[in-house]
Amino acid sequence: MKISARNRLKGKIVEVKKGATTAHVRIDVGGTVMTASITNEAVDELALKVGQQALAVVKASDVMIAVDD
């Protein structure tokens, strides 16, 4: 799949927490943990699981980053 986003970060999924409609997926990228908010449907369609390698694609208009202390 080709995409135009330049901000692609390789990491490992460390947590998938589903809510009523939205899930928070935490990805460890070189020791920094990023949190993505996506739909539960997207989590299911992508079959996201803890321990999987993942590619975080950051859109300039919507960026959320969480850092664990």
Secondary structure, 3 states (H helix, E strand, C coil): CCCCCCCEEEEEEEEEEECCCEEEEEEEECCEEEEEEEEHHHHHHHCCCCCCEEEEECECCECCCCCCC
